[in-house]
Amino acid sequence: MKPEENSADHRPSKTQRKKDALALQILGEKLTCFTAHQLRKLPLTEVAITAIEQYNLLPRKHGARKRQLQLIGRLMRSCDYEAVSLAMELVSRNDIHQSTDLQNAWELSEKILTDGNVEINTIINEHEHLDRQKLRQLYREYCKGGRAEQQKIRSKLINYLASNLSE
């Protein structure tokens, strides 16, 4: 009897297996909030990524999403739980950092478009790697343009600042 007890000790109990399956399903549910681009950055199998993308296409009724979550949970068994959790955290942090950069760029662009050359000089003093000529050119084009052009130029300015502020 003792050899059978030892082999049973190495196997997880049915309750533990259910808890593990539920944890994988919950992890899969968290992954459904990620974009396809973010999912590709995570250590997931292609089948799991496809199942997650299909989940987002399903209607919110008739239990289809619940069944798809169970499928995602099963597919997550082939992935490393710890690695995926860590990668999810890193991707989330990176996205938060990028959104902060975008917010800073938006605020600086608004200052430039309202205050003009005075604000450009102030920003250049703080961020010496920015191109003064480029900022002034965008400001002049903004002042001369109509509403549609101003929106395009504002977007160009925000994109320029966002890509160069993180340097």
Backbone as JSON, one array per atom type, in Angstrom:
{
  "sequence": "MKPEENSADHRPSKTQRKKDALALQILGEKLTCFTAHQLRKLPLTEVAITAIEQYNLLPRKHGARKRQLQLIGRLMRSCDYEAVSLAMELVSRNDIHQSTDLQNAWELSEKILTDGNVEINTIINEHEHLDRQKLRQLYREYCKGGRAEQQKIRSKLINYLASNLSE",
  "N": [[0.81, -1.2, 0.0], [1.96, 1.19, 0.61], [3.62, 1.99, -1.65], [1.61, 2.8, -3.46], [0.48, 4.96, -2.12], [2.59, 6.78, -2.19], [2.75, 7.33, -4.95], [0.32, 8.59, -5.27], [0.75, 10.87, -3.79], [2.35, 12.42, -5.4], [0.77, 13.21, -7.48], [-1.43, 15.89, -8.29], [-4.36, 16.79, -6.43], [-7.84, 16.35, -7.28], [-9.29, 18.63, -6.73], [-7.23, 20.53, -6.71], [-6.43, 20.38, -9.37], [-8.72, 21.39, -10.6], [-8.69, 24.0, -9.58], [-6.33, 24.92, -10.76], [-7.06, 24.78, -13.47], [-9.13, 26.66, -13.5], [-7.67, 28.94, -12.85], [-6.08, 29.19, -15.14], [-8.09, 29.68, -16.98], [-9.03, 32.12, -16.07], [-6.76, 33.66, -16.47], [-6.72, 33.51, -19.27], [-9.06, 34.93, -19.76], [-8.31, 37.48, -18.94], [-6.47, 37.96, -20.92], [-8.07, 38.45, -23.09], [-8.56, 41.12, -23.18], [-6.42, 42.28, -24.34], [-4.85, 43.68, -27.27], [-4.45, 42.45, -30.66], [-1.86, 42.93, -31.52], [-0.5, 43.25, -29.09], [-0.88, 40.7, -28.03], [0.73, 39.16, -29.66], [3.21, 39.75, -28.71], [3.44, 38.29, -26.43], [4.35, 35.18, -24.78], [2.74, 33.05, -26.19], [0.96, 30.34, -27.77], [0.23, 30.08, -31.27], [-2.28, 29.05, -31.76], [-3.64, 29.58, -29.37], [-3.65, 32.38, -29.43], [-5.25, 32.82, -31.67], [-7.66, 31.7, -30.74], [-8.26, 33.5, -28.69], [-8.62, 35.85, -30.14], [-10.87, 35.09, -31.61], [-12.7, 34.88, -29.56], [-13.26, 37.54, -28.97], [-14.8, 38.21, -31.13], [-17.18, 36.95, -30.82], [-20.75, 36.86, -30.08], [-22.39, 38.35, -27.23], [-24.05, 36.54, -25.9], [-25.96, 33.51, -25.23], [-24.07, 31.75, -24.19], [-21.78, 31.35, -25.68], [-19.39, 32.75, -25.38], [-18.57, 31.85, -22.88], [-18.05, 29.15, -23.35], [-15.97, 29.47, -25.16], [-14.06, 30.65, -23.52], [-13.51, 28.49, -21.88], [-12.27, 26.85, -23.73], [-10.03, 28.43, -24.31], [-8.8, 28.35, -21.8], [-8.09, 25.62, -21.74], [-6.27, 25.59, -23.86], [-4.33, 27.2, -22.79], [-2.95, 25.55, -21.13], [-0.75, 24.55, -22.43], [0.98, 26.61, -22.36], [3.38, 28.53, -20.5], [2.44, 29.48, -17.4], [3.54, 31.32, -15.5], [5.43, 32.72, -17.08], [3.78, 33.89, -19.02], [2.15, 35.5, -17.4], [4.05, 37.29, -16.33], [4.99, 38.47, -18.71], [2.63, 39.67, -19.57], [2.33, 41.65, -17.64], [4.61, 43.21, -18.17], [4.08, 44.09, -20.8], [1.77, 45.56, -20.35], [2.76, 47.58, -18.65], [4.56, 48.8, -20.44], [2.79, 49.8, -22.36], [1.38, 51.62, -20.79], [3.45, 53.39, -20.26], [3.95, 54.31, -22.86], [1.5, 55.59, -23.38], [1.66, 57.63, -21.55], [3.8, 59.08, -22.58], [2.59, 59.92, -24.95], [0.56, 61.51, -23.92], [2.09, 63.55, -22.71], [3.29, 64.58, -25.03], [1.02, 65.54, -26.33], [0.22, 67.59, -24.57], [2.47, 69.32, -24.72], [2.33, 69.99, -27.43], [-0.05, 71.43, -27.51], [0.67, 73.63, -25.98], [2.65, 74.73, -27.65], [1.15, 75.36, -29.93], [-0.54, 77.31, -28.96], [1.07, 79.27, -27.66], [3.27, 79.68, -29.32], [6.43, 80.74, -30.64], [7.72, 81.43, -28.25], [7.09, 79.38, -26.47], [8.17, 77.27, -27.91], [10.92, 77.83, -27.75], [11.27, 77.49, -24.98], [10.69, 74.75, -24.71], [12.69, 73.67, -26.32], [14.92, 74.33, -24.78], [14.55, 72.58, -22.63], [14.45, 70.08, -23.87], [16.85, 69.35, -25.7], [17.44, 67.82, -27.95], [15.38, 68.04, -29.75], [14.18, 69.34, -32.86], [14.38, 72.61, -33.6], [13.76, 74.08, -35.91], [11.96, 72.39, -37.24], [9.81, 72.35, -35.42], [9.05, 75.07, -35.46], [8.35, 75.34, -38.14], [6.11, 73.62, -38.31], [4.44, 75.01, -36.56], [4.08, 77.46, -37.94], [2.8, 76.53, -40.28], [0.47, 75.6, -39.1], [-0.7, 77.95, -38.19], [-1.27, 79.23, -40.61], [-2.97, 77.49, -41.95], [-6.25, 76.05, -42.75], [-9.13, 74.73, -40.93], [-9.22, 71.89, -41.36], [-6.63, 71.37, -42.24], [-5.23, 72.26, -40.02], [-5.86, 70.31, -38.11], [-4.51, 68.09, -39.19], [-1.87, 69.0, -39.07], [-1.58, 69.38, -36.34], [-1.72, 66.7, -35.52], [0.61, 65.74, -36.77], [2.53, 67.18, -35.34], [2.12, 66.23, -32.73], [2.78, 63.5, -33.11], [5.48, 63.8, -33.88], [6.59, 64.92, -31.54], [5.97, 62.89, -29.65], [7.45, 60.73, -30.6], [10.01, 61.68, -30.32], [10.39, 62.59, -27.72], [10.84, 60.5, -25.98], [13.43, 59.8, -26.25]],
  "CA": [[0.0, 0.0, 0.0], [2.8, 2.38, 0.67], [3.99, 2.51, -2.98], [0.47, 3.49, -4.06], [0.33, 6.24, -1.44], [3.63, 7.66, -2.7], [2.39, 7.79, -6.29], [-0.8, 9.52, -5.12], [1.27, 12.12, -3.25], [2.97, 13.2, -6.47], [-0.29, 13.71, -8.34], [-2.28, 16.87, -7.63], [-5.72, 16.33, -6.16], [-8.84, 16.79, -8.25], [-9.58, 20.01, -6.37], [-6.11, 21.34, -7.16], [-6.49, 20.43, -10.84], [-9.81, 22.31, -10.94], [-8.21, 25.35, -9.28], [-5.36, 25.27, -11.8], [-7.82, 25.01, -14.7], [-9.83, 27.92, -13.35], [-6.65, 30.0, -12.92], [-5.73, 29.34, -16.55], [-9.24, 30.28, -17.64], [-9.05, 33.53, -15.66], [-5.66, 34.27, -17.21], [-7.2, 33.64, -20.63], [-10.05, 36.01, -19.8], [-7.54, 38.73, -18.89], [-5.82, 38.13, -22.22], [-9.04, 38.91, -24.09], [-8.54, 42.57, -23.19], [-5.24, 42.72, -25.08], [-4.99, 43.78, -28.72], [-3.75, 41.4, -31.4], [-0.45, 43.3, -31.52], [0.02, 42.95, -27.76], [-0.87, 39.25, -27.85], [1.87, 38.61, -30.41], [4.41, 39.98, -27.89], [3.4, 37.38, -25.3], [4.76, 33.81, -25.1], [1.54, 32.23, -26.39], [0.94, 29.6, -29.02], [-0.6, 30.72, -32.29], [-3.65, 28.54, -31.57], [-4.21, 30.33, -28.24], [-3.89, 33.75, -29.9], [-6.42, 32.75, -32.55], [-8.85, 31.47, -29.9], [-8.54, 34.76, -27.98], [-9.17, 36.78, -31.13], [-12.22, 34.62, -31.93], [-13.54, 35.2, -28.4], [-13.7, 38.93, -29.08], [-15.76, 38.32, -32.22], [-18.42, 36.25, -30.47], [-21.81, 37.67, -29.45], [-22.36, 38.31, -25.77], [-25.17, 35.78, -25.38], [-26.06, 32.08, -25.54], [-22.99, 30.96, -23.61], [-20.67, 31.14, -26.62], [-18.15, 33.28, -24.79], [-18.18, 30.97, -21.77], [-17.43, 27.96, -23.95], [-14.7, 29.87, -25.76], [-13.13, 30.83, -22.4], [-13.07, 27.16, -21.46], [-11.3, 26.42, -24.74], [-8.81, 29.21, -24.08], [-8.19, 27.76, -20.61], [-7.44, 24.35, -22.13], [-5.11, 25.91, -24.69], [-3.32, 27.83, -21.95], [-2.18, 24.5, -20.46], [0.51, 24.35, -23.14], [1.8, 27.81, -22.15], [3.94, 28.69, -19.16], [1.61, 30.43, -16.67], [4.37, 32.38, -14.91], [6.01, 33.52, -18.15], [2.71, 34.68, -19.62], [1.76, 36.53, -16.42], [5.11, 38.3, -16.29], [4.98, 39.19, -19.99], [1.43, 40.53, -19.57], [2.63, 42.82, -16.8], [5.57, 44.05, -18.88], [3.4, 44.71, -21.94], [0.87, 46.58, -19.78], [3.6, 48.71, -18.21], [5.08, 49.46, -21.62], [1.69, 50.56, -22.95], [1.12, 52.77, -19.91], [4.55, 54.33, -20.49], [3.72, 54.93, -24.16], [0.37, 56.5, -23.3], [2.15, 58.79, -20.82], [4.57, 59.86, -23.57], [1.63, 60.53, -25.86], [-0.11, 62.58, -23.18], [3.06, 64.64, -22.61], [3.42, 65.17, -26.36], [-0.19, 66.3, -26.6], [0.27, 68.81, -23.75], [3.47, 70.21, -25.3], [1.85, 70.5, -28.72], [-1.05, 72.47, -27.23], [1.41, 74.83, -25.56], [3.31, 75.29, -28.83], [0.15, 75.92, -30.85], [-1.16, 78.51, -28.37], [2.04, 80.3, -27.29], [4.16, 79.91, -30.44], [7.89, 80.67, -30.56], [8.15, 81.51, -26.85], [7.0, 78.02, -25.92], [9.13, 76.43, -28.64], [12.24, 78.08, -27.14], [11.26, 76.86, -23.65], [10.74, 73.3, -24.89], [14.02, 73.35, -26.84], [15.85, 74.39, -23.65], [14.37, 71.38, -21.83], [14.69, 68.9, -24.71], [17.78, 69.89, -26.69], [17.52, 66.98, -29.14], [14.29, 68.37, -30.66], [14.57, 70.22, -33.97], [13.7, 73.9, -33.49], [13.25, 74.45, -37.22], [10.79, 71.55, -37.51], [8.73, 72.83, -34.56], [8.6, 76.37, -35.96], [7.7, 75.11, -39.42], [4.78, 73.09, -38.03], [3.66, 76.09, -35.95], [3.7, 78.4, -39.01], [1.79, 75.87, -41.12], [-0.76, 75.54, -38.32], [-1.29, 79.3, -38.18], [-1.73, 79.58, -41.95], [-3.92, 76.51, -42.49], [-7.66, 76.01, -42.36], [-9.43, 73.78, -39.86], [-8.82, 70.52, -41.72], [-5.16, 71.34, -42.25], [-4.75, 72.42, -38.65], [-5.94, 69.02, -37.44], [-3.42, 67.26, -39.7], [-0.6, 69.53, -38.56], [-1.58, 69.05, -34.9], [-1.37, 65.27, -35.43], [2.04, 65.62, -37.13], [3.3, 67.72, -34.23], [2.02, 65.28, -31.61], [3.57, 62.33, -33.47], [6.89, 64.17, -33.82], [6.98, 65.07, -30.13], [5.88, 61.6, -28.97], [8.55, 59.86, -31.02], [11.31, 62.24, -29.95], [10.5, 62.89, -26.29], [11.29, 59.31, -25.24], [14.89, 59.62, -26.46]],
  "C": [[0.85, 1.26, 0.0], [3.26, 2.86, -0.7], [2.84, 3.24, -3.66], [0.27, 4.85, -3.41], [1.37, 7.23, -1.94], [3.28, 8.19, -4.08], [1.23, 8.78, -6.23], [-0.33, 10.86, -4.58], [1.84, 13.01, -4.35], [1.94, 13.79, -7.43], [-1.08, 14.78, -7.6], [-3.7, 16.33, -7.46], [-6.67, 16.88, -7.24], [-9.2, 18.25, -7.99], [-8.48, 20.94, -6.87], [-6.12, 21.47, -8.68], [-7.58, 21.4, -11.3], [-9.39, 23.76, -10.7], [-7.22, 25.82, -10.34], [-6.07, 25.58, -13.12], [-8.55, 26.34, -14.66], [-8.85, 29.1, -13.43], [-6.24, 30.25, -14.37], [-6.87, 30.0, -17.33], [-9.32, 31.78, -17.31], [-7.93, 34.29, -16.36], [-6.07, 34.49, -18.67], [-8.21, 34.76, -20.77], [-9.35, 37.38, -19.74], [-6.89, 39.02, -20.24], [-6.78, 38.64, -23.28], [-9.1, 40.43, -24.17], [-7.37, 43.13, -23.99], [-5.54, 42.79, -26.57], [-4.2, 42.65, -29.38], [-2.24, 41.67, -31.4], [0.2, 42.97, -30.17], [0.1, 41.44, -27.54], [0.34, 38.61, -28.54], [3.19, 38.8, -29.63], [4.52, 38.98, -26.75], [3.81, 35.97, -25.72], [3.57, 32.86, -25.17], [1.67, 31.46, -27.7], [0.01, 30.32, -30.0], [-2.07, 30.3, -32.16], [-4.35, 29.32, -30.45], [-4.54, 31.76, -28.66], [-5.13, 33.78, -30.78], [-7.7, 32.56, -31.75], [-9.24, 32.75, -29.16], [-9.15, 35.77, -28.94], [-10.6, 36.38, -31.5], [-13.18, 34.93, -30.79], [-14.11, 36.61, -28.54], [-14.71, 39.14, -30.19], [-17.12, 37.71, -31.89], [-19.46, 37.19, -29.87], [-21.8, 37.45, -27.94], [-23.53, 37.51, -25.17], [-25.05, 34.31, -25.76], [-24.86, 31.27, -25.08], [-21.8, 30.73, -24.52], [-19.35, 31.61, -26.02], [-17.66, 32.39, -23.65], [-17.48, 29.72, -22.3], [-16.07, 28.3, -24.55], [-13.65, 30.1, -24.67], [-12.63, 29.48, -21.89], [-12.05, 26.6, -22.44], [-9.97, 27.14, -24.55], [-8.07, 28.67, -22.86], [-7.47, 26.46, -20.91], [-6.19, 24.62, -22.95], [-3.97, 26.53, -23.88], [-2.48, 26.8, -21.19], [-0.83, 24.3, -21.12], [1.44, 25.56, -23.01], [2.28, 27.85, -20.71], [3.19, 29.82, -18.44], [2.42, 31.62, -16.15], [4.94, 33.31, -15.99], [4.97, 34.43, -18.79], [2.29, 35.8, -18.68], [2.78, 37.66, -16.36], [5.12, 39.13, -17.57], [3.77, 40.11, -20.09], [1.69, 41.81, -18.77], [3.59, 43.77, -17.51], [4.92, 44.78, -20.05], [2.47, 45.82, -21.44], [1.65, 47.81, -19.33], [4.11, 49.5, -19.39], [4.01, 50.31, -22.28], [1.34, 51.77, -22.11], [2.19, 53.82, -20.12], [4.35, 55.05, -21.81], [2.56, 55.91, -24.12], [0.76, 57.76, -22.52], [2.96, 59.68, -21.75], [3.64, 60.59, -24.52], [0.9, 61.68, -25.19], [0.82, 63.79, -23.03], [3.22, 65.35, -23.94], [2.21, 66.02, -26.69], [-0.17, 67.64, -25.84], [1.28, 69.81, -24.32], [2.99, 70.79, -26.62], [0.8, 71.6, -28.51], [-0.37, 73.76, -26.8], [2.05, 75.51, -26.75], [2.28, 75.99, -29.72], [-0.55, 77.14, -30.27], [-0.14, 79.62, -28.12], [3.09, 80.56, -28.37], [5.64, 79.78, -30.1], [8.41, 80.73, -29.12], [8.16, 80.11, -26.23], [7.95, 77.07, -26.62], [10.52, 76.58, -28.02], [12.33, 77.42, -25.76], [11.41, 75.35, -23.77], [12.11, 72.87, -25.41], [15.06, 73.39, -25.73], [15.76, 73.14, -22.78], [14.75, 70.11, -22.58], [15.55, 69.33, -25.89], [17.85, 69.08, -27.98], [16.38, 67.24, -30.12], [14.77, 69.39, -31.69], [13.72, 71.5, -33.92], [13.04, 74.3, -34.81], [11.97, 73.67, -37.55], [9.6, 72.04, -36.7], [8.18, 74.17, -35.06], [7.86, 76.23, -37.28], [6.27, 74.59, -39.2], [3.88, 74.16, -37.42], [3.18, 77.07, -37.02], [2.62, 77.8, -39.91], [0.44, 75.81, -40.41], [-1.46, 76.9, -38.36], [-1.89, 79.68, -39.53], [-2.88, 78.7, -42.45], [-5.34, 76.7, -42.01], [-7.86, 74.94, -41.3], [-8.95, 72.36, -40.16], [-7.3, 70.39, -41.71], [-4.6, 71.45, -40.85], [-4.81, 71.1, -37.88], [-4.82, 68.09, -37.89], [-2.08, 67.7, -39.13], [-0.48, 69.25, -37.06], [-1.17, 67.59, -34.7], [0.12, 65.06, -35.75], [2.91, 66.08, -35.96], [3.28, 66.77, -33.04], [2.87, 64.04, -31.89], [5.07, 62.62, -33.39], [7.37, 64.25, -32.36], [6.98, 63.72, -29.41], [7.06, 60.7, -29.35], [9.91, 60.38, -30.57], [11.47, 62.57, -28.47], [11.06, 61.7, -25.5], [12.79, 59.08, -25.39], [15.69, 60.19, -25.32]]
}
